[in-house]
C-alpha cells in the first residue's frame, strides 16, 4: 500500500503486507480526526491510498471522494459512538471483492 498526499507525487508512507497482516495507525485530533491523518500538517496527512495486489492490480481510495479507507463508515467495526471517543481503533479488511474491483496498475 502506498499512501500519498497533495504535497508530493511520491508516497510518503509505504506498507508491505502479506495475507492476514494488519497496519495500526494511531490517530489523534479529536473531534475532527481523519483517516490516514498522522499529524495536523499536510505533509503527514494522506489524501490518497493505492493498494497494490501481487504487483499487478491496483485499487485506489481517495479522501476527496471519501472512498474505501477514507470513510470511517466502511470500516468493519464502525459505529458513530466509537468515533466520538478521543482514541479509538478501527478495522478495515481487504477482501476478494476489493481484489476483483482492482484494475491493472499503470
PEUR-V962582 format. One record per residue. N is the residue number from 1. RES is the residue in one small letter. PSI is psi in radians with two decimals (999 if undefined). OMEGA is omega in radians with two decimals (* if undefined). BURIAL is b if it has 24 or more other C-alpha atoms within 12 Angstrom, else e. Layout:
BEGIN
N & RES & PSI & OMEGA & BURIAL
N & RES & PSI & OMEGA & BURIAL
END
This chain:
BEGIN
1 & x & 2.34 & 3.08 & b
2 & x & 2.26 & -3.13 & b
3 & x & 2.23 & -3.08 & b
4 & x & 2.82 & 2.96 & b
5 & x & 3.06 & -3.06 & b
6 & x & -0.09 & -3.10 & e
7 & x & -0.57 & -2.96 & e
8 & x & 2.69 & 3.09 & e
9 & x & -0.16 & 3.08 & e
10 & x & 2.57 & 3.10 & e
11 & x & 2.48 & 3.09 & e
12 & x & -0.20 & 3.01 & b
13 & x & 2.45 & 3.10 & b
14 & x & 2.36 & 3.12 & e
15 & x & 2.21 & 3.03 & e
16 & x & 1.99 & -3.07 & e
17 & x & 2.47 & 2.99 & e
18 & x & 2.90 & 3.09 & e
19 & x & 2.41 & 3.14 & e
20 & x & 0.06 & 3.03 & e
21 & x & 2.89 & 3.08 & e
22 & x & 2.84 & 3.08 & e
23 & x & 2.29 & 3.08 & e
24 & x & 2.16 & 3.11 & e
25 & x & 1.98 & 3.09 & b
26 & x & 2.13 & -3.11 & e
27 & x & 2.35 & 3.11 & b
28 & x & 2.48 & 3.11 & e
29 & x & 0.40 & 3.13 & e
30 & x & 2.36 & 0.15 & e
31 & x & 0.09 & -3.04 & e
32 & x & 0.84 & -3.13 & e
33 & x & 2.51 & -3.13 & b
34 & x & 2.45 & 3.05 & b
35 & x & 2.36 & -3.12 & b
36 & x & 0.38 & 3.06 & b
37 & x & 1.66 & -3.04 & b
38 & x & -0.51 & 3.10 & b
39 & x & 3.13 & -3.14 & e
40 & x & 0.52 & 3.06 & e
41 & x & 2.64 & -3.14 & e
42 & x & -0.57 & -3.11 & e
43 & x & -0.44 & -3.08 & e
44 & x & 0.53 & 3.08 & e
45 & x & 2.07 & -3.14 & b
46 & x & 2.48 & 3.06 & b
47 & x & -0.07 & 3.01 & b
48 & x & 2.58 & -3.09 & b
49 & x & 2.31 & 3.06 & b
50 & x & 2.08 & 3.09 & b
51 & x & 2.16 & -3.10 & b
52 & x & 2.09 & 3.13 & b
53 & x & 2.12 & 3.05 & b
54 & x & 0.57 & 3.11 & e
55 & x & 0.41 & -3.13 & e
56 & x & -0.55 & -3.13 & e
57 & x & 2.42 & -3.08 & e
58 & x & 2.53 & 3.08 & e
59 & x & 2.22 & -3.09 & b
60 & x & 2.42 & 3.00 & b
61 & x & 2.43 & -3.13 & b
62 & x & 2.54 & 3.07 & b
63 & x & -0.74 & -3.08 & b
64 & x & -0.73 & -3.12 & e
65 & x & -0.03 & -3.13 & e
66 & x & 0.79 & -3.13 & e
67 & x & 2.65 & 3.02 & e
68 & x & -2.10 & -3.04 & b
69 & x & -0.14 & 3.13 & b
70 & x & -0.03 & 3.07 & b
71 & x & 1.95 & -3.10 & b
72 & x & -0.51 & -3.12 & b
73 & x & -0.29 & 3.12 & e
74 & x & -0.10 & -3.11 & e
75 & x & 2.63 & -3.03 & e
76 & x & -0.68 & -3.03 & e
77 & x & 0.34 & -3.10 & e
78 & x & 2.35 & 2.86 & e
79 & x & 2.60 & 3.10 & e
80 & x & -0.61 & -3.12 & e
81 & x & -0.66 & -3.12 & e
82 & x & -0.84 & -3.05 & e
83 & x & -0.08 & 3.04 & b
84 & x & -0.25 & 3.13 & e
85 & x & 2.75 & 3.11 & e
86 & x & -0.55 & 3.11 & e
87 & x & 2.34 & -3.10 & e
88 & x & 2.87 & 3.13 & b
89 & x & 2.27 & 3.09 & e
90 & x & 2.64 & -3.14 & b
91 & x & 2.29 & 3.11 & b
92 & x & 2.20 & -3.12 & b
93 & x & 2.20 & 3.01 & e
94 & x & 2.26 & -3.00 & b
95 & x & -3.14 & 3.05 & e
96 & x & -0.58 & 3.12 & e
97 & x & -0.71 & 3.08 & e
98 & x & -0.78 & 3.14 & e
99 & x & -0.72 & 3.14 & e
100 & x & -0.56 & 3.13 & e
101 & x & -0.36 & -3.08 & e
102 & x & 2.59 & -3.13 & b
103 & x & 2.81 & 3.06 & e
104 & x & 2.37 & -3.13 & e
105 & x & 2.51 & 3.09 & e
106 & x & 999 & * & e
END
